[in-house]
């Protein structure tokens, strides 16, 4: 039905002359957009950001197709959402894969193009080469200017940071020439006599001219153009030192000479499976990673178990139409859920503070001992489970009480007639029916907790730290907080590549759980029926 | 006779039993309420404690006063209004734009039939399995690359943060929204179509007004989610003036939580209050949304 509607509209637009205007506007916008994208792409390619350039190119082509082809009319309604999703959700996933195969990180933070560019900026003063005779001028502020004369007798004016220009008297304040072709005056500057100039130590330090065309004083009689010290040779994939002839070959993202000398900065380079190999087999990393993965699963599982149990218990307790102040109870009980989690996690951190926190104090007052919540790994884990229980039970209370109400009463009545005990009723009626209803939410909650970065990071930043690990890791770190440490904590060097490799592992785990969710809860079938 | 009195006794005893069970449940409920409310009360009390450190706090502070609030609102290291303003700005823009994007897209999914429609819907569901928190590192690197070309889209800008939030917008709510749109009968559209209304007119004049209640709820949920988001903001924002409240609170807490506990608590409370009020006022709608799996787990 709706498709006929679309066709009608298309017929209308193609037949009536009035509607040419919108189409022209559409083309104009599309062309403007394409020009912008083209400019953006050239900049990205120049900087060596190929994956991003490719992604934007693909998205741009898609947008063009959508706006040029009539069949794609419905897609135009969602194009902005699709562009944003493509760029900021899908592309980062693909880019994660790309980064995981590189050494992106400390010492390798820029692209090869940028590194070659930076290294090429290093200059040296050649023994031979294009030389000038020079005369120095100095302004009252202490700025220098040079008048240069090349072998053919042409005169040039050179100032620091400005292009070197062939000049004649009368231009830019240049006075009359003397008999050797040197201007007697330059406006704002005073001519230095050759002896003073030759002994001026500052002068030999000054670089005249613009970047890429720089001139420096080499001797009392000569100034010469600086040349790049290193030149990139694409055939060897190496930088060649122009002064000594040393070849610096690209070795895993650093230009390295045969004697092991390295040129800084290094750059991002493909290193195949190294990051994954480190994750799975590196003996130094294996210890912490095995423990992190084990705790990650245990944390997600026990969180779910505890939070669900408490939530269910409360839901059953209050699942009674005649219960007094029911609404009030519920409002007060969902309070933990209403405060932004970040805030309550930090408040809990204060309350459990080892020296000053109220709970620590109270326990010490009562029992003379309080658990070392932050320094002992077991109690740190307990504290995290406790805080998570506080944060999440209201959610489970709400979904469970919703699900409980949907279980018909007559099933219970029938069970009572059959003489089932309350426990039997719970075991064989309530729980199975409830799990059918909230099962998908439980799995989603497991996945959420599996990646519950906020709790781990804000409560204790993954601490207490494990001893003797090559990268910072704590006893309560989960994979995602470990990734964050690797990429952003910076205390022992950032490792985007390795962090991304671990992210890929998380993707696989989350993907598997989700597959399980779709498979065993028949969610996918339901989805297929609903579309 | 004896059998009647026996039944009566049984009845009163079961009534007594019921009363007893209600009483027990009330007691347990009160204990649970203490568990759930205590941290919030503790936060309020800390914010009113004039000495303002973690060590000197008692549940009912002596010489209660608003000193911490005064310090909070004038402090240079803790520019509460700037951070709060940033949070409001980012959350408002994100929730409005994301609502617009999602509604229009959901309309197309609900009303048009086109090739690849089912595949796209399922793909969106699948992509949503991997929240953009997971690709944190790649997102960060990508935004820094953007910034090398267009600084206004680079690290440290609210624009980049909002764009990243919007990138996840469609995945989260499109199914929910499409579900609501599907419940609006097509007859309405068709009769309007006969009258010569365009799709856009039908969408804006007919469908949108019908959707308004649910749009408000989704926008608010989205707002709350964005307001409380921490990781992406922490990674993408760079300067004290650009932080959102959540990032600011975390940094403040990391630096001086035990000395300036009172100021921190005051800031945390003021930041939490708007959200708490919205939640408690809309709890019925939010519970409805929860069971549809629409918001955070």
Interface residues (C-beta under 8 A of the other chain):
Chain A: X1 X2 X3 X5 X6 X8 X9 X40 X43 X44 X47 X49 X52 X71 X72 X73 X74 X75 X77 X78 X80 X81 X82 X84 X85 X87 X88 X89 X90 X91 X92 X93 X95 X96 X99 X104 X314 X317 X318 X320 X322 X323 X324 X329 X330 X331 X332 X333 X334 X335 X336 X337 X338 X339 X340 X341 X342 X343 X344 X346 X347 X348 X349 X350 X351 X353 X355 X356 X357 X358 X390 X392 X394 X395 X398 X399 X402 X403 X440 X441 X444 X445 X447 X448 X449 X451 X453 X454 X457 X458 X480 X483 X484 X487 X488 X496 X499 X500 X503 X506 X507 X510 X511 X514 X527 X528 X530 X531
Chain B: X22 X25 X26 X28 X29 X32 X33 X35 X36 X37 X39 X40 X42 X43 X46 X53 X54 X55 X57 X59 X101 X102 X104 X105 X107 X108 X109 X111 X112 X113 X114 X115 X117 X118 X121 X122 X124 X125 X126 X127 X129 X130 X131 X132 X133 X134 X135 X136 X137 X138 X139 X140 X141 X142 X145 X146 X148 X149 X150 X163 X164 X166 X167 X168 X169 X170 X171 X174 X179 X182 X186 X189 X190 X193 X198 X199 X224 X227 X228 X230 X231 X235 X246 X249 X250 X253 X257 X258 X261 X264 X265 X268 X271 X272 X275 X276 X279 X280 X283 X287 X290 X291 X293 X296 X297
